[in-house]
Amino acid sequence: MCLHLERLGAAVGCRIRLLLRSNIVFEGILMPHHEFSEADIIVIKLDNGYNIGISIRRVSKIDVVECRERVEAKPQEVSQIQKPVVKILGCGGTIASRVEYETGAVKPAMSPAELMEIIPELKNLAGYDVEVLFNILSEDMTPSHWRSIAESVYKSIVSGVDGVVVAHGTDTMSYTAAALAFSIQGLPMPVALVGAQRSSDRPSTDAALNLLAAVLTTLRAPFGEVAVVMHATPSDTETFAHRGVKVRKMHSSRRDAFQSINDLPLARIDLAKMEINTINSRFIPRAKSADETRFFASFDDRVALVKAYPGFQSEIIDFLVDRKFHGIVIEGTGLGHIGSYAIESIKRAVEEGIAVVMTTQTLFGRVNMNVYTTGRKLLEAGVIPGEDMLPETAYVKLSWVLAQTRDLKEVRKMMLTNYVNEINPVHTHQLYPIWVH
């Protein structure tokens, strides 16, 4: 297959047209051939953004439509080419995975550098410094990993790069996004977390366009915030940049799985026009320089996130107290409630110096613990209302706060302080999605 293409003068990046023996025609960009691809497969990127693999045995004719001329820069010309530099930090996940064809399982295998090989558009935007921090699935992330990622992001920022992208698994990406948002404030650029719902060697992969959009975001968006950049719709037309402390994965498999909760997305990225369109006017602008960036990346791993449910066993709270946990976030019902029979255990936790924060499992809306008797009793017991923070955001924030202080008065003050727009003081009707069928 390779020799046949070489005789035609076709190289990776050339536009080729394949006429199949069934008289079907496919046209697209010739993609690299990887060691895990079958030898007789030609892979091309179609104009709709999808990759397709076709056996050479099915092809009756190959035409080279166009090849981009490669011009070698002369030594004296190198200094004149001033491209921005984007740091890409690889942390594993589906965006850096492939299908293991023997078992059908998705395995971490591809590096961010390999991903860039299949996205020619990236080369026109910037130069890249790629570093693989670790190659794990996102369910294996821990607060110690958050710290490692934050340290690498901060180091990259102060080194003078023009953008930072973190490739991450989608399942716990919102936790890491929140951790980065709290630990690195005063950003001179957006820090874009990006993932994929489908691995990069699948025809329906979203890895390429998500990564392209993430690079565009970190280079061109006006805000200085941590953002999660993922598909806005099932099609390959646009992505959203969601505020990292206001986003949740809302579907297990759809490519547009991520949604902003109690907030609007920060921006829409038009991939056809390669444009950033700001949606949310309530954003933190870029800092003027890295000198304004503040860094504190420590997290207390003795924090638990528990869900209230009918028949909740108050012994769960007692267990956490006995095991010397430092903080508990409760994902309560409605306006911020849990069974009244658990109040005594919660009161004991606060008396033992454990910070207890209440959020709501409804996700949309905010807690208001002054409305009903149970809420008022919880406030009297010392529970801290979590405002409209997502449970996972409150969990990450409490972990970050407790790494700085264990004084409950100070913890309460910091949990109620709005550091990076994790609390939206005003909710308008457009923040709640309503689908009309």
DRENDO-1510 file (C-alpha; in Angstrom, 1 decimal, always signed):
<recs>
REC; n; res; u; v; w
REC; 1; MET; +0.0; +0.0; +0.0 .
REC; 2; CYS; +2.8; +2.4; +1.0 .
REC; 3; LEU; +4.8; +1.7; -2.1 .
REC; 4; HIS; +1.8; +2.2; -4.3 .
REC; 5; LEU; +1.1; +5.6; -2.8 .
REC; 6; GLU; +4.7; +6.6; -3.0 .
REC; 7; ARG; +4.8; +5.8; -6.7 .
REC; 8; LEU; +1.9; +8.2; -7.1 .
REC; 9; GLY; +3.7; +10.9; -5.1 .
REC; 10; ALA; +1.2; +10.8; -2.3 .
REC; 11; ALA; +2.5; +11.6; +1.2 .
REC; 12; VAL; +0.8; +12.2; +4.5 .
REC; 13; GLY; -1.2; +15.4; +4.3 .
REC; 14; CYS; -1.9; +15.0; +0.6 .
REC; 15; ARG; -5.5; +15.1; -0.7 .
REC; 16; ILE; -6.3; +11.9; -2.5 .
REC; 17; ARG; -9.4; +10.4; -4.2 .
REC; 18; LEU; -10.2; +6.7; -4.0 .
REC; 19; LEU; -12.5; +5.0; -6.5 .
REC; 20; LEU; -13.7; +1.8; -5.1 .
REC; 21; ARG; -14.5; -1.3; -7.2 .
REC; 22; SER; -18.2; -0.7; -6.2 .
REC; 23; ASN; -17.9; +2.7; -8.0 .
REC; 24; ILE; -18.1; +4.6; -4.7 .
REC; 25; VAL; -15.7; +7.6; -4.4 .
REC; 26; PHE; -14.1; +8.9; -1.2 .
REC; 27; GLU; -11.9; +12.0; -1.1 .
REC; 28; GLY; -9.9; +13.3; +1.8 .
REC; 29; ILE; -6.5; +13.9; +3.5 .
REC; 30; LEU; -4.1; +11.0; +3.7 .
REC; 31; MET; -3.5; +10.2; +7.4 .
REC; 32; PRO; -0.4; +8.6; +9.0 .
REC; 33; HIS; -0.2; +4.8; +9.1 .
REC; 34; HIS; +0.4; +3.5; +12.7 .
REC; 35; GLU; +1.9; +0.3; +13.8 .
REC; 36; PHE; -1.4; -1.0; +15.0 .
REC; 37; SER; -3.1; -0.4; +11.7 .
REC; 38; GLU; -3.5; -3.3; +9.2 .
REC; 39; ALA; -0.9; -3.1; +6.5 .
REC; 40; ASP; -3.4; -2.9; +3.6 .
REC; 41; ILE; -5.5; -0.1; +5.0 .
REC; 42; ILE; -5.5; +3.5; +3.7 .
REC; 43; VAL; -6.8; +6.0; +6.2 .
REC; 44; ILE; -8.1; +9.4; +5.1 .
REC; 45; LYS; -9.8; +12.3; +6.8 .
REC; 46; LEU; -13.0; +13.2; +5.1 .
REC; 47; ASP; -14.2; +16.8; +4.8 .
REC; 48; ASN; -16.8; +16.2; +7.6 .
REC; 49; GLY; -13.9; +15.6; +10.0 .
REC; 50; TYR; -14.3; +11.8; +10.2 .
REC; 51; ASN; -11.5; +9.4; +9.5 .
REC; 52; ILE; -12.2; +6.3; +7.4 .
REC; 53; GLY; -10.1; +3.2; +6.8 .
REC; 54; ILE; -10.4; +1.5; +3.4 .
REC; 55; SER; -8.7; -1.8; +2.4 .
REC; 56; ILE; -6.5; -1.4; -0.7 .
REC; 57; ARG; -8.1; -4.5; -2.1 .
REC; 58; ARG; -11.4; -2.6; -2.4 .
REC; 59; VAL; -9.8; +0.3; -4.4 .
REC; 60; SER; -9.6; +0.3; -8.2 .
REC; 61; LYS; -8.0; +3.7; -8.7 .
REC; 62; ILE; -6.1; +6.3; -6.6 .
REC; 63; ASP; -5.7; +9.9; -7.7 .
REC; 64; VAL; -3.6; +12.5; -6.0 .
REC; 65; VAL; -5.7; +15.7; -6.0 .
REC; 66; GLU; -3.3; +18.0; -4.2 .
REC; 67; CYS; -0.2; +18.0; -2.1 .
REC; 68; ARG; +0.9; +20.8; +0.1 .
REC; 69; GLU; +4.3; +22.0; -1.0 .
REC; 70; ARG; +6.8; +21.5; +1.8 .
REC; 71; VAL; +9.3; +24.3; +1.9 .
REC; 72; GLU; +12.4; +23.8; +4.0 .
REC; 73; ALA; +13.2; +27.0; +5.9 .
REC; 74; LYS; +16.7; +28.3; +5.4 .
REC; 75; PRO; +18.7; +28.9; +8.6 .
REC; 76; GLN; +18.4; +32.6; +8.4 .
REC; 77; GLU; +14.6; +32.3; +8.0 .
REC; 78; VAL; +14.0; +30.4; +11.2 .
REC; 79; SER; +14.3; +33.4; +13.5 .
REC; 80; GLN; +11.8; +35.3; +11.4 .
REC; 81; ILE; +9.1; +32.6; +12.0 .
REC; 82; GLN; +7.5; +33.7; +15.2 .
REC; 83; LYS; +4.7; +31.2; +16.2 .
REC; 84; PRO; +3.1; +31.1; +19.6 .
REC; 85; VAL; +4.1; +28.1; +21.7 .
REC; 86; VAL; +1.4; +25.9; +23.3 .
REC; 87; LYS; +2.3; +23.4; +26.0 .
REC; 88; ILE; +0.3; +20.2; +25.8 .
REC; 89; LEU; +0.3; +18.1; +28.9 .
REC; 90; GLY; -0.9; +14.5; +28.5 .
REC; 91; CYS; -2.7; +12.8; +31.4 .
REC; 92; GLY; -4.2; +9.8; +29.6 .
REC; 93; GLY; -7.9; +9.1; +29.0 .
REC; 94; THR; -9.7; +8.3; +25.8 .
REC; 95; ILE; -8.2; +11.2; +23.9 .
REC; 96; ALA; -4.9; +9.4; +24.2 .
REC; 97; SER; -6.3; +5.9; +23.7 .
REC; 98; ARG; -6.8; +3.4; +20.9 .
REC; 99; VAL; -8.9; +0.3; +20.4 .
REC; 100; GLU; -7.2; -2.9; +21.2 .
REC; 101; TYR; -8.6; -4.9; +18.3 .
REC; 102; GLU; -7.9; -8.3; +19.9 .
REC; 103; THR; -10.3; -7.6; +22.8 .
REC; 104; GLY; -12.3; -4.6; +21.7 .
REC; 105; ALA; -11.2; -2.7; +24.8 .
REC; 106; VAL; -9.9; +0.9; +24.9 .
REC; 107; LYS; -6.3; +1.0; +26.1 .
REC; 108; PRO; -4.1; +4.1; +26.8 .
REC; 109; ALA; -1.5; +4.0; +24.0 .
REC; 110; MET; -1.3; +7.2; +21.9 .
REC; 111; SER; +0.7; +10.2; +23.0 .
REC; 112; PRO; -0.4; +13.8; +22.4 .
REC; 113; ALA; +2.4; +14.0; +19.8 .
REC; 114; GLU; +0.7; +11.2; +17.8 .
REC; 115; LEU; -2.6; +13.1; +18.0 .
REC; 116; MET; -1.1; +16.1; +16.4 .
REC; 117; GLU; +0.1; +14.0; +13.5 .
REC; 118; ILE; -3.6; +13.5; +12.5 .
REC; 119; ILE; -4.6; +17.1; +12.9 .
REC; 120; PRO; -2.7; +19.1; +10.2 .
REC; 121; GLU; -4.5; +22.3; +11.1 .
REC; 122; LEU; -2.6; +22.4; +14.5 .
REC; 123; LYS; +0.7; +23.1; +12.8 .
REC; 124; ASN; -0.6; +26.4; +11.3 .
REC; 125; LEU; -1.6; +27.7; +14.8 .
REC; 126; ALA; +1.5; +27.3; +16.9 .
REC; 127; GLY; +4.6; +25.4; +17.8 .
REC; 128; TYR; +4.1; +22.7; +20.5 .
REC; 129; ASP; +5.9; +21.4; +23.5 .
REC; 130; VAL; +4.4; +18.1; +24.4 .
REC; 131; GLU; +4.9; +16.4; +27.8 .
REC; 132; VAL; +3.2; +13.2; +29.0 .
REC; 133; LEU; +2.8; +13.5; +32.8 .
REC; 134; PHE; +1.2; +10.1; +33.2 .
REC; 135; ASN; -1.0; +7.8; +31.1 .
REC; 136; ILE; -3.9; +6.8; +33.3 .
REC; 137; LEU; -7.7; +6.5; +33.0 .
REC; 138; SER; -9.5; +9.3; +34.7 .
REC; 139; GLU; -11.1; +7.1; +37.3 .
REC; 140; ASP; -7.6; +6.6; +38.7 .
REC; 141; MET; -7.1; +10.3; +39.3 .
REC; 142; THR; -6.4; +11.4; +42.9 .
REC; 143; PRO; -5.8; +14.7; +44.6 .
REC; 144; SER; -2.0; +14.0; +44.3 .
REC; 145; HIS; -2.5; +13.9; +40.5 .
REC; 146; TRP; -4.3; +17.2; +40.7 .
REC; 147; ARG; -1.3; +18.7; +42.4 .
REC; 148; SER; +1.2; +17.2; +39.8 .
REC; 149; ILE; -0.9; +18.6; +36.9 .
REC; 150; ALA; -1.2; +22.0; +38.6 .
REC; 151; GLU; +2.5; +22.2; +39.2 .
REC; 152; SER; +3.2; +21.4; +35.6 .
REC; 153; VAL; +0.6; +24.0; +34.3 .
REC; 154; TYR; +2.0; +26.7; +36.6 .
REC; 155; LYS; +5.6; +25.9; +35.5 .
REC; 156; SER; +4.6; +26.1; +31.9 .
REC; 157; ILE; +2.9; +29.5; +32.4 .
REC; 158; VAL; +5.9; +31.1; +34.2 .
REC; 159; SER; +8.2; +29.7; +31.5 .
REC; 160; GLY; +6.5; +32.0; +29.0 .
REC; 161; VAL; +4.4; +29.7; +26.8 .
REC; 162; ASP; +1.4; +31.3; +25.0 .
REC; 163; GLY; -1.1; +28.5; +25.8 .
REC; 164; VAL; -1.6; +25.4; +28.0 .
REC; 165; VAL; -3.8; +22.4; +27.1 .
REC; 166; VAL; -4.3; +19.4; +29.3 .
REC; 167; ALA; -5.4; +16.2; +27.7 .
REC; 168; HIS; -7.5; +14.3; +30.2 .
REC; 169; GLY; -10.1; +11.5; +30.5 .
REC; 170; THR; -13.6; +12.8; +30.5 .
REC; 171; ASP; -15.1; +10.9; +33.4 .
REC; 172; THR; -13.4; +13.0; +36.1 .
REC; 173; MET; -12.2; +15.9; +34.0 .
REC; 174; SER; -14.5; +18.4; +35.8 .
REC; 175; TYR; -12.9; +17.5; +39.2 .
REC; 176; THR; -9.4; +18.2; +37.7 .
REC; 177; ALA; -10.7; +21.4; +36.1 .
REC; 178; ALA; -12.0; +22.7; +39.4 .
REC; 179; ALA; -8.7; +21.7; +41.1 .
REC; 180; LEU; -6.7; +23.7; +38.6 .
REC; 181; ALA; -9.1; +26.7; +38.8 .
REC; 182; PHE; -8.6; +27.0; +42.6 .
REC; 183; SER; -4.9; +26.3; +42.7 .
REC; 184; ILE; -3.8; +28.6; +39.9 .
REC; 185; GLN; -5.5; +32.0; +39.9 .
REC; 186; GLY; -4.7; +35.2; +37.9 .
REC; 187; LEU; -4.1; +33.3; +34.7 .
REC; 188; PRO; -2.6; +35.2; +31.7 .
REC; 189; MET; -4.3; +32.8; +29.3 .
REC; 190; PRO; -7.1; +30.2; +29.4 .
REC; 191; VAL; -6.0; +26.8; +30.5 .
REC; 192; ALA; -8.0; +24.3; +28.4 .
REC; 193; LEU; -8.8; +20.8; +29.5 .
REC; 194; VAL; -9.8; +18.5; +26.6 .
REC; 195; GLY; -10.9; +15.0; +26.2 .
REC; 196; ALA; -12.7; +12.6; +23.9 .
REC; 197; GLN; -15.7; +10.4; +24.2 .
REC; 198; ARG; -14.4; +8.1; +21.4 .
REC; 199; SER; -10.8; +7.0; +20.9 .
REC; 200; SER; -8.7; +8.7; +18.2 .
REC; 201; ASP; -8.6; +5.7; +15.9 .
REC; 202; ARG; -12.4; +5.4; +15.6 .
REC; 203; PRO; -14.1; +6.9; +12.6 .
REC; 204; SER; -16.5; +8.9; +14.8 .
REC; 205; THR; -13.7; +10.2; +17.1 .
REC; 206; ASP; -14.1; +13.6; +18.6 .
REC; 207; ALA; -10.5; +13.8; +19.7 .
REC; 208; ALA; -9.1; +15.8; +16.8 .
REC; 209; LEU; -11.6; +18.6; +16.7 .
REC; 210; ASN; -11.8; +18.9; +20.5 .
REC; 211; LEU; -8.0; +19.2; +20.6 .
REC; 212; LEU; -8.0; +21.8; +17.8 .
REC; 213; ALA; -10.7; +23.8; +19.6 .
REC; 214; ALA; -8.7; +23.6; +22.9 .
REC; 215; VAL; -5.6; +25.1; +21.2 .
REC; 216; LEU; -7.7; +27.9; +19.7 .
REC; 217; THR; -9.3; +28.6; +23.1 .
REC; 218; THR; -6.0; +28.8; +25.0 .
REC; 219; LEU; -4.5; +31.1; +22.3 .
REC; 220; ARG; -7.4; +33.4; +21.4 .
REC; 221; ALA; -10.1; +33.5; +24.1 .
REC; 222; PRO; -10.2; +36.7; +26.1 .
REC; 223; PHE; -10.7; +35.1; +29.5 .
REC; 224; GLY; -8.1; +33.9; +32.0 .
REC; 225; GLU; -9.9; +30.9; +33.4 .
REC; 226; VAL; -9.7; +27.1; +33.4 .
REC; 227; ALA; -12.1; +25.8; +30.8 .
REC; 228; VAL; -13.3; +22.4; +29.6 .
REC; 229; VAL; -13.4; +22.4; +25.8 .
REC; 230; MET; -15.7; +19.7; +24.2 .
REC; 231; HIS; -18.2; +19.2; +21.5 .
REC; 232; ALA; -21.3; +21.6; +21.7 .
REC; 233; THR; -23.5; +19.3; +19.5 .
REC; 234; PRO; -23.2; +15.8; +18.2 .
REC; 235; SER; -21.9; +17.1; +14.8 .
REC; 236; ASP; -18.4; +18.4; +14.1 .
REC; 237; THR; -19.3; +22.1; +13.7 .
REC; 238; GLU; -18.6; +23.7; +17.1 .
REC; 239; THR; -17.4; +23.2; +20.6 .
REC; 240; PHE; -18.1; +25.0; +23.9 .
REC; 241; ALA; -15.5; +26.3; +26.4 .
REC; 242; HIS; -17.2; +25.6; +29.7 .
REC; 243; ARG; -16.1; +27.2; +32.9 .
REC; 244; GLY; -14.1; +24.6; +34.8 .
REC; 245; VAL; -15.9; +25.0; +38.1 .
REC; 246; LYS; -19.4; +25.0; +36.5 .
REC; 247; VAL; -19.3; +22.0; +34.2 .
REC; 248; ARG; -20.4; +18.4; +34.4 .
REC; 249; LYS; -20.4; +15.4; +32.2 .
REC; 250; MET; -24.1; +14.8; +31.6 .
REC; 251; HIS; -24.1; +11.8; +29.3 .
REC; 252; SER; -22.0; +8.6; +29.3 .
REC; 253; SER; -21.3; +8.4; +25.6 .
REC; 254; ARG; -22.6; +11.4; +23.5 .
REC; 255; ARG; -20.0; +13.6; +22.1 .
REC; 256; ASP; -21.7; +16.7; +23.4 .
REC; 257; ALA; -21.8; +15.1; +26.9 .
REC; 258; PHE; -20.6; +18.2; +28.8 .
REC; 259; GLN; -22.9; +21.0; +29.9 .
REC; 260; SER; -22.5; +24.2; +32.0 .
REC; 261; ILE; -24.6; +24.0; +35.2 .
REC; 262; ASN; -26.0; +27.2; +36.7 .
REC; 263; ASP; -24.0; +29.2; +34.2 .
REC; 264; LEU; -23.5; +29.8; +30.5 .
REC; 265; PRO; -20.5; +28.4; +28.6 .
REC; 266; LEU; -17.7; +30.9; +28.4 .
REC; 267; ALA; -17.5; +30.7; +24.6 .
REC; 268; ARG; -18.5; +28.9; +21.5 .
REC; 269; ILE; -15.7; +27.8; +19.1 .
REC; 270; ASP; -16.7; +27.8; +15.5 .
REC; 271; LEU; -14.5; +25.2; +13.9 .
REC; 272; ALA; -15.5; +26.1; +10.3 .
REC; 273; LYS; -14.4; +29.7; +10.7 .
REC; 274; MET; -11.8; +29.0; +13.4 .
REC; 275; GLU; -13.4; +31.8; +15.6 .
REC; 276; ILE; -13.9; +32.2; +19.3 .
REC; 277; ASN; -17.3; +33.7; +20.1 .
REC; 278; THR; -17.7; +34.8; +23.8 .
REC; 279; ILE; -21.1; +33.8; +25.3 .
REC; 280; ASN; -20.7; +34.7; +29.0 .
REC; 281; SER; -19.9; +38.3; +29.8 .
REC; 282; ARG; -19.2; +37.3; +33.4 .
REC; 283; PHE; -15.7; +36.1; +32.9 .
REC; 284; ILE; -12.3; +36.7; +34.5 .
REC; 285; PRO; -10.1; +38.6; +32.0 .
REC; 286; ARG; -6.6; +37.5; +31.3 .
REC; 287; ALA; -4.0; +38.7; +33.7 .
REC; 288; LYS; -1.5; +41.1; +32.0 .
REC; 289; SER; +1.4; +38.7; +32.8 .
REC; 290; ALA; +2.4; +35.6; +34.6 .
REC; 291; ASP; +3.7; +37.9; +37.4 .
REC; 292; GLU; +0.1; +38.2; +38.5 .
REC; 293; THR; -0.5; +34.4; +38.7 .
REC; 294; ARG; -1.1; +33.1; +42.2 .
REC; 295; PHE; -0.3; +29.4; +43.0 .
REC; 296; PHE; -1.4; +27.2; +45.8 .
REC; 297; ALA; -1.7; +23.5; +44.7 .
REC; 298; SER; -2.2; +21.5; +47.9 .
REC; 299; PHE; -5.3; +19.3; +48.6 .
REC; 300; ASP; -6.4; +17.5; +51.7 .
REC; 301; ASP; -7.3; +13.9; +50.7 .
REC; 302; ARG; -9.3; +13.3; +53.9 .
REC; 303; VAL; -12.5; +14.8; +52.4 .
REC; 304; ALA; -15.5; +12.7; +51.5 .
REC; 305; LEU; -18.4; +13.3; +49.2 .
REC; 306; VAL; -21.6; +11.5; +50.3 .
REC; 307; LYS; -25.1; +11.4; +48.8 .
REC; 308; ALA; -28.3; +11.7; +50.8 .
REC; 309; TYR; -31.0; +9.2; +49.9 .
REC; 310; PRO; -34.1; +7.8; +51.6 .
REC; 311; GLY; -32.9; +5.6; +54.4 .
REC; 312; PHE; -29.5; +7.2; +54.5 .
REC; 313; GLN; -27.5; +5.5; +57.4 .
REC; 314; SER; -26.2; +8.1; +59.8 .
REC; 315; GLU; -23.5; +5.6; +60.7 .
REC; 316; ILE; -21.8; +6.7; +57.5 .
REC; 317; ILE; -21.2; +10.1; +59.0 .
REC; 318; ASP; -20.1; +8.5; +62.3 .
REC; 319; PHE; -17.7; +6.3; +60.4 .
REC; 320; LEU; -16.1; +9.3; +58.7 .
REC; 321; VAL; -15.8; +11.0; +62.1 .
REC; 322; ASP; -14.2; +7.9; +63.7 .
REC; 323; ARG; -11.7; +7.6; +60.8 .
REC; 324; LYS; -10.6; +11.2; +61.4 .
REC; 325; PHE; -11.7; +12.7; +58.1 .
REC; 326; HIS; -11.3; +16.5; +57.9 .
REC; 327; GLY; -14.2; +17.4; +55.7 .
REC; 328; ILE; -17.5; +16.1; +54.4 .
REC; 329; VAL; -19.6; +17.4; +51.4 .
REC; 330; ILE; -23.2; +16.2; +51.4 .
REC; 331; GLU; -25.1; +16.0; +48.1 .
REC; 332; GLY; -28.4; +16.7; +49.7 .
REC; 333; THR; -31.9; +16.7; +48.5 .
REC; 334; GLY; -33.9; +19.7; +47.2 .
REC; 335; LEU; -32.8; +22.9; +48.9 .
REC; 336; GLY; -30.1; +21.2; +50.9 .
REC; 337; HIS; -31.5; +18.5; +53.1 .
REC; 338; ILE; -30.7; +15.1; +54.6 .
REC; 339; GLY; -32.8; +12.9; +56.8 .
REC; 340; SER; -33.4; +14.6; +60.1 .
REC; 341; TYR; -32.3; +11.5; +62.0 .
REC; 342; ALA; -28.7; +12.2; +60.7 .
REC; 343; ILE; -28.5; +15.7; +62.2 .
REC; 344; GLU; -27.0; +14.5; +65.5 .
REC; 345; SER; -24.2; +12.7; +63.7 .
REC; 346; ILE; -23.5; +15.8; +61.6 .
REC; 347; LYS; -23.5; +17.9; +64.8 .
REC; 348; ARG; -21.0; +15.5; +66.3 .
REC; 349; ALA; -18.8; +15.8; +63.2 .
REC; 350; VAL; -18.8; +19.6; +63.4 .
REC; 351; GLU; -18.0; +19.4; +67.2 .
REC; 352; GLU; -15.0; +17.2; +66.3 .
REC; 353; GLY; -13.7; +19.9; +64.0 .
REC; 354; ILE; -14.9; +18.4; +60.7 .
REC; 355; ALA; -16.1; +20.9; +58.1 .
REC; 356; VAL; -19.5; +19.8; +56.7 .
REC; 357; VAL; -20.8; +21.5; +53.4 .
REC; 358; MET; -24.2; +21.0; +52.0 .
REC; 359; THR; -24.9; +21.0; +48.2 .
REC; 360; THR; -27.9; +19.9; +46.2 .
REC; 361; GLN; -28.2; +16.8; +44.0 .
REC; 362; THR; -30.7; +18.6; +41.8 .
REC; 363; LEU; -27.6; +20.3; +40.3 .
REC; 364; PHE; -29.6; +23.2; +38.9 .
REC; 365; GLY; -30.5; +25.8; +41.5 .
REC; 366; ARG; -29.0; +26.6; +44.8 .
REC; 367; VAL; -29.3; +25.4; +48.4 .
REC; 368; ASN; -31.5; +27.5; +50.7 .
REC; 369; MET; -31.5; +26.0; +54.2 .
REC; 370; ASN; -33.6; +28.7; +55.8 .
REC; 371; VAL; -36.9; +27.5; +54.2 .
REC; 372; TYR; -37.6; +24.3; +56.0 .
REC; 373; THR; -37.1; +23.1; +59.6 .
REC; 374; THR; -34.5; +20.4; +58.6 .
REC; 375; GLY; -32.4; +23.0; +56.8 .
REC; 376; ARG; -32.5; +25.4; +59.7 .
REC; 377; LYS; -31.5; +22.6; +62.1 .
REC; 378; LEU; -28.5; +21.7; +59.9 .
REC; 379; LEU; -27.4; +25.4; +59.9 .
REC; 380; GLU; -27.7; +25.4; +63.7 .
REC; 381; ALA; -25.5; +22.3; +63.7 .
REC; 382; GLY; -22.8; +24.2; +61.9 .
REC; 383; VAL; -23.3; +23.0; +58.3 .
REC; 384; ILE; -21.9; +25.4; +55.6 .
REC; 385; PRO; -24.3; +26.1; +52.7 .
REC; 386; GLY; -22.7; +25.4; +49.4 .
REC; 387; GLU; -24.7; +28.0; +47.5 .
REC; 388; ASP; -25.1; +26.9; +43.9 .
REC; 389; MET; -21.8; +25.0; +43.6 .
REC; 390; LEU; -21.8; +21.6; +42.0 .
REC; 391; PRO; -21.2; +18.8; +44.6 .
REC; 392; GLU; -17.9; +17.9; +42.9 .
REC; 393; THR; -16.8; +21.5; +42.8 .
REC; 394; ALA; -17.6; +21.9; +46.5 .
REC; 395; TYR; -15.7; +18.7; +47.2 .
REC; 396; VAL; -12.6; +19.9; +45.4 .
REC; 397; LYS; -12.8; +23.4; +46.9 .
REC; 398; LEU; -13.2; +22.0; +50.5 .
REC; 399; SER; -10.1; +19.8; +49.8 .
REC; 400; TRP; -8.2; +22.9; +48.7 .
REC; 401; VAL; -9.4; +25.0; +51.6 .
REC; 402; LEU; -8.6; +22.4; +54.2 .
REC; 403; ALA; -5.0; +22.2; +52.9 .
REC; 404; GLN; -4.7; +25.8; +54.0 .
REC; 405; THR; -6.6; +25.9; +57.2 .
REC; 406; ARG; -8.5; +23.6; +59.6 .
REC; 407; ASP; -10.1; +26.5; +61.6 .
REC; 408; LEU; -13.8; +26.1; +61.0 .
REC; 409; LYS; -14.5; +29.8; +61.0 .
REC; 410; GLU; -11.9; +30.4; +58.4 .
REC; 411; VAL; -13.1; +27.3; +56.4 .
REC; 412; ARG; -16.6; +28.7; +56.4 .
REC; 413; LYS; -15.4; +32.1; +55.2 .
REC; 414; MET; -13.3; +30.6; +52.4 .
REC; 415; MET; -16.1; +28.2; +51.3 .
REC; 416; LEU; -18.4; +31.2; +50.9 .
REC; 417; THR; -15.8; +33.3; +49.1 .
REC; 418; ASN; -16.3; +33.4; +45.4 .
REC; 419; TYR; -12.8; +32.9; +44.0 .
REC; 420; VAL; -13.2; +31.9; +40.4 .
REC; 421; ASN; -16.9; +32.3; +39.7 .
REC; 422; GLU; -17.7; +28.9; +41.3 .
REC; 423; ILE; -20.7; +30.7; +42.9 .
REC; 424; ASN; -23.1; +32.5; +40.6 .
REC; 425; PRO; -25.0; +35.0; +42.7 .
REC; 426; VAL; -27.8; +35.6; +40.2 .
REC; 427; HIS; -29.6; +32.9; +38.2 .
REC; 428; THR; -31.6; +33.9; +35.1 .
REC; 429; HIS; -34.1; +31.7; +33.2 .
REC; 430; GLN; -31.6; +30.9; +30.4 .
REC; 431; LEU; -29.4; +29.0; +32.8 .
REC; 432; TYR; -31.9; +26.1; +33.1 .
REC; 433; PRO; -32.1; +24.1; +29.9 .
REC; 434; ILE; -35.6; +23.4; +28.5 .
REC; 435; TRP; -35.9; +21.1; +25.5 .
REC; 436; VAL; -39.0; +21.5; +23.3 .
REC; 437; HIS; -39.8; +18.5; +21.2 .
</recs>
